[in-house]
Amino acid sequence: MSGNKLKIIIMNAILAAIYVVITVMFAKFSFGVIQVRIATALYQLVAFNKKYYWGMVMGVFIANLLMSPFGLVDIPVGLGVTGLGLAVAIFINSRVKNINVRLLVVGLCVSFGMIFVAIELFYISKAPFLITYVYLFCGQLIAQAIGAIIFKIVNRAVNLHEIIN
């Protein structure tokens, strides 16, 4: 295995661990009809480099496996939001150079993806679908805005695109 591939694996493992720790720290706000999963702010890293994708996917998988009050059904749902949402963002962003637009694309893709969580909560918790989706969308958008602000500031000091290359 080359040094670069090992670096990518290690970086993604660290990101997954950070995602899980943040989710545990804010578990009260990370699950349910009204949620702002602060750890999803890390998704914004994908706007800087698509190689951060697997750390996010693994973080969601582990966090949902360990913490979700909805059990194993929350794993494929969470992976749908994260995996699919970030994959769509990566696809769109492959044609976008402006970092502000890239950040917005990531935020919107995963926020719209919260429809999967709204469907899950509709069936499991009997929560009203539309209002649940609005709450989830807004909560995700808040986390994405926090991440965009933080990582734009961090990127000024450290080139986030180059760290994993």
PyMOL commands that set and color helices and strands:
alter all, ss='L'
color gray80, all
select helices_A, chain A and resi 3-25+27-30+38-48+50-67+71-93+99-112+115-125+129-157+160-163
alter helices_A, ss='H'
color red, helices_A
deselect
rebuild
show_as cartoon
